[in-house]
Amino acid sequence: MFRYITFDPNILGGKPCIRNTRLSVEFIVELFASGATRAEMLWTYPQLTNEAVEEALQYAARAIKNEILATAEIPA
């Protein structure tokens, strides 16, 4: 399903990462959230490809879609 995303319990505790790097999907999303552009990311991390960054974002979007949020109110 994902060509560039991999999971290895020996790398970053099994977090989803870009294949052949130690860059997690979480880190890629954090870079975007902090204002980094795709061009800046590709320049700073030459081991990344445009396709790998795109797939990391797609993976993150699908993971969020499957999240279940529960709220609870605790009476005072």
mmCIF file of the C-alpha atoms, coordinates in Angstrom:
data_MODEL
# 
_entry.id   MODEL 
# 
loop_
_atom_site.group_PDB 
_atom_site.id 
_atom_site.type_symbol 
_atom_site.label_atom_id 
_atom_site.label_alt_id 
_atom_site.label_comp_id 
_atom_site.label_asym_id 
_atom_site.label_entity_id 
_atom_site.label_seq_id 
_atom_site.pdbx_PDB_ins_code 
_atom_site.Cartn_x 
_atom_site.Cartn_y 
_atom_site.Cartn_z 
_atom_site.occupancy 
_atom_site.B_iso_or_equiv 
_atom_site.pdbx_formal_charge 
_atom_site.auth_seq_id 
_atom_site.auth_comp_id 
_atom_site.auth_asym_id 
_atom_site.auth_atom_id 
_atom_site.pdbx_PDB_model_num 
ATOM 1  C CA . MET A 1 1  ? 0.000   0.000  0.000  1.00 0.00 ? 1  MET A CA 1 
ATOM 2  C CA . PHE A 1 2  ? 2.771   2.446  0.931  1.00 0.00 ? 2  PHE A CA 1 
ATOM 3  C CA . ARG A 1 3  ? 6.007   2.327  -1.020 1.00 0.00 ? 3  ARG A CA 1 
ATOM 4  C CA . TYR A 1 4  ? 8.043   4.771  1.085  1.00 0.00 ? 4  TYR A CA 1 
ATOM 5  C CA . ILE A 1 5  ? 6.672   4.195  4.602  1.00 0.00 ? 5  ILE A CA 1 
ATOM 6  C CA . THR A 1 6  ? 8.123   1.443  6.721  1.00 0.00 ? 6  THR A CA 1 
ATOM 7  C CA . PHE A 1 7  ? 7.816   0.167  10.295 1.00 0.00 ? 7  PHE A CA 1 
ATOM 8  C CA . ASP A 1 8  ? 10.728  -1.406 12.132 1.00 0.00 ? 8  ASP A CA 1 
ATOM 9  C CA . PRO A 1 9  ? 10.708  -1.980 15.889 1.00 0.00 ? 9  PRO A CA 1 
ATOM 10 C CA . ASN A 1 10 ? 14.483  -1.378 15.883 1.00 0.00 ? 10 ASN A CA 1 
ATOM 11 C CA . ILE A 1 11 ? 14.145  2.090  14.315 1.00 0.00 ? 11 ILE A CA 1 
ATOM 12 C CA . LEU A 1 12 ? 12.507  4.847  16.371 1.00 0.00 ? 12 LEU A CA 1 
ATOM 13 C CA . GLY A 1 13 ? 10.591  2.253  18.369 1.00 0.00 ? 13 GLY A CA 1 
ATOM 14 C CA . GLY A 1 14 ? 8.566   1.122  15.364 1.00 0.00 ? 14 GLY A CA 1 
ATOM 15 C CA . LYS A 1 15 ? 7.157   4.541  14.426 1.00 0.00 ? 15 LYS A CA 1 
ATOM 16 C CA . PRO A 1 16 ? 6.231   4.866  10.759 1.00 0.00 ? 16 PRO A CA 1 
ATOM 17 C CA . CYS A 1 17 ? 9.307   6.234  8.960  1.00 0.00 ? 17 CYS A CA 1 
ATOM 18 C CA . ILE A 1 18 ? 10.449  7.110  5.482  1.00 0.00 ? 18 ILE A CA 1 
ATOM 19 C CA . ARG A 1 19 ? 12.160  3.980  4.105  1.00 0.00 ? 19 ARG A CA 1 
ATOM 20 C CA . ASN A 1 20 ? 15.972  3.953  4.453  1.00 0.00 ? 20 ASN A CA 1 
ATOM 21 C CA . THR A 1 21 ? 15.978  6.992  6.747  1.00 0.00 ? 21 THR A CA 1 
ATOM 22 C CA . ARG A 1 22 ? 15.437  7.666  10.407 1.00 0.00 ? 22 ARG A CA 1 
ATOM 23 C CA . LEU A 1 23 ? 12.888  10.374 9.587  1.00 0.00 ? 23 LEU A CA 1 
ATOM 24 C CA . SER A 1 24 ? 9.467   9.617  11.003 1.00 0.00 ? 24 SER A CA 1 
ATOM 25 C CA . VAL A 1 25 ? 6.145   10.557 9.473  1.00 0.00 ? 25 VAL A CA 1 
ATOM 26 C CA . GLU A 1 26 ? 5.537   12.506 12.674 1.00 0.00 ? 26 GLU A CA 1 
ATOM 27 C CA . PHE A 1 27 ? 8.706   14.541 12.054 1.00 0.00 ? 27 PHE A CA 1 
ATOM 28 C CA . ILE A 1 28 ? 7.653   15.325 8.466  1.00 0.00 ? 28 ILE A CA 1 
ATOM 29 C CA . VAL A 1 29 ? 4.261   16.575 9.684  1.00 0.00 ? 29 VAL A CA 1 
ATOM 30 C CA . GLU A 1 30 ? 5.952   18.647 12.412 1.00 0.00 ? 30 GLU A CA 1 
ATOM 31 C CA . LEU A 1 31 ? 8.205   20.269 9.811  1.00 0.00 ? 31 LEU A CA 1 
ATOM 32 C CA . PHE A 1 32 ? 5.175   21.322 7.765  1.00 0.00 ? 32 PHE A CA 1 
ATOM 33 C CA . ALA A 1 33 ? 3.361   22.509 10.879 1.00 0.00 ? 33 ALA A CA 1 
ATOM 34 C CA . SER A 1 34 ? 6.328   24.687 11.808 1.00 0.00 ? 34 SER A CA 1 
ATOM 35 C CA . GLY A 1 35 ? 6.221   26.380 8.407  1.00 0.00 ? 35 GLY A CA 1 
ATOM 36 C CA . ALA A 1 36 ? 8.865   24.484 6.448  1.00 0.00 ? 36 ALA A CA 1 
ATOM 37 C CA . THR A 1 37 ? 8.216   24.238 2.725  1.00 0.00 ? 37 THR A CA 1 
ATOM 38 C CA . ARG A 1 38 ? 8.621   21.036 0.765  1.00 0.00 ? 38 ARG A CA 1 
ATOM 39 C CA . ALA A 1 39 ? 11.600  22.568 -1.063 1.00 0.00 ? 39 ALA A CA 1 
ATOM 40 C CA . GLU A 1 40 ? 13.278  23.421 2.262  1.00 0.00 ? 40 GLU A CA 1 
ATOM 41 C CA . MET A 1 41 ? 12.731  19.894 3.518  1.00 0.00 ? 41 MET A CA 1 
ATOM 42 C CA . LEU A 1 42 ? 14.174  18.327 0.371  1.00 0.00 ? 42 LEU A CA 1 
ATOM 43 C CA . TRP A 1 43 ? 17.205  20.638 0.529  1.00 0.00 ? 43 TRP A CA 1 
ATOM 44 C CA . THR A 1 44 ? 17.811  20.087 4.250  1.00 0.00 ? 44 THR A CA 1 
ATOM 45 C CA . TYR A 1 45 ? 17.267  16.314 4.116  1.00 0.00 ? 45 TYR A CA 1 
ATOM 46 C CA . PRO A 1 46 ? 18.676  15.157 0.755  1.00 0.00 ? 46 PRO A CA 1 
ATOM 47 C CA . GLN A 1 47 ? 17.750  11.547 1.551  1.00 0.00 ? 47 GLN A CA 1 
ATOM 48 C CA . LEU A 1 48 ? 14.086  12.550 1.111  1.00 0.00 ? 48 LEU A CA 1 
ATOM 49 C CA . THR A 1 49 ? 12.277  12.555 -2.192 1.00 0.00 ? 49 THR A CA 1 
ATOM 50 C CA . ASN A 1 50 ? 9.220   14.530 -3.147 1.00 0.00 ? 50 ASN A CA 1 
ATOM 51 C CA . GLU A 1 51 ? 7.293   11.259 -3.491 1.00 0.00 ? 51 GLU A CA 1 
ATOM 52 C CA . ALA A 1 52 ? 8.316   10.111 0.003  1.00 0.00 ? 52 ALA A CA 1 
ATOM 53 C CA . VAL A 1 53 ? 7.182   13.403 1.557  1.00 0.00 ? 53 VAL A CA 1 
ATOM 54 C CA . GLU A 1 54 ? 3.862   13.182 -0.296 1.00 0.00 ? 54 GLU A CA 1 
ATOM 55 C CA . GLU A 1 55 ? 3.329   9.629  0.901  1.00 0.00 ? 55 GLU A CA 1 
ATOM 56 C CA . ALA A 1 56 ? 4.172   10.591 4.492  1.00 0.00 ? 56 ALA A CA 1 
ATOM 57 C CA . LEU A 1 57 ? 1.460   13.245 4.376  1.00 0.00 ? 57 LEU A CA 1 
ATOM 58 C CA . GLN A 1 58 ? -1.011  10.788 2.864  1.00 0.00 ? 58 GLN A CA 1 
ATOM 59 C CA . TYR A 1 59 ? -0.176  8.267  5.579  1.00 0.00 ? 59 TYR A CA 1 
ATOM 60 C CA . ALA A 1 60 ? -0.690  10.891 8.299  1.00 0.00 ? 60 ALA A CA 1 
ATOM 61 C CA . ALA A 1 61 ? -4.027  11.949 6.804  1.00 0.00 ? 61 ALA A CA 1 
ATOM 62 C CA . ARG A 1 62 ? -5.270  8.353  6.727  1.00 0.00 ? 62 ARG A CA 1 
ATOM 63 C CA . ALA A 1 63 ? -4.094  7.745  10.285 1.00 0.00 ? 63 ALA A CA 1 
ATOM 64 C CA . ILE A 1 64 ? -6.021  10.781 11.522 1.00 0.00 ? 64 ILE A CA 1 
ATOM 65 C CA . LYS A 1 65 ? -9.130  9.657  9.641  1.00 0.00 ? 65 LYS A CA 1 
ATOM 66 C CA . ASN A 1 66 ? -9.109  6.434  11.609 1.00 0.00 ? 66 ASN A CA 1 
ATOM 67 C CA . GLU A 1 67 ? -8.703  8.122  14.976 1.00 0.00 ? 67 GLU A CA 1 
ATOM 68 C CA . ILE A 1 68 ? -11.520 7.825  17.465 1.00 0.00 ? 68 ILE A CA 1 
ATOM 69 C CA . LEU A 1 69 ? -11.769 10.666 19.911 1.00 0.00 ? 69 LEU A CA 1 
ATOM 70 C CA . ALA A 1 70 ? -13.580 10.162 23.170 1.00 0.00 ? 70 ALA A CA 1 
ATOM 71 C CA . THR A 1 71 ? -14.561 12.892 25.551 1.00 0.00 ? 71 THR A CA 1 
ATOM 72 C CA . ALA A 1 72 ? -15.762 12.591 29.078 1.00 0.00 ? 72 ALA A CA 1 
ATOM 73 C CA . GLU A 1 73 ? -17.072 15.041 31.608 1.00 0.00 ? 73 GLU A CA 1 
ATOM 74 C CA . ILE A 1 74 ? -16.217 14.519 35.221 1.00 0.00 ? 74 ILE A CA 1 
ATOM 75 C CA . PRO A 1 75 ? -18.759 16.057 37.579 1.00 0.00 ? 75 PRO A CA 1 
ATOM 76 C CA . ALA A 1 76 ? -17.250 18.394 40.126 1.00 0.00 ? 76 ALA A CA 1 
# 
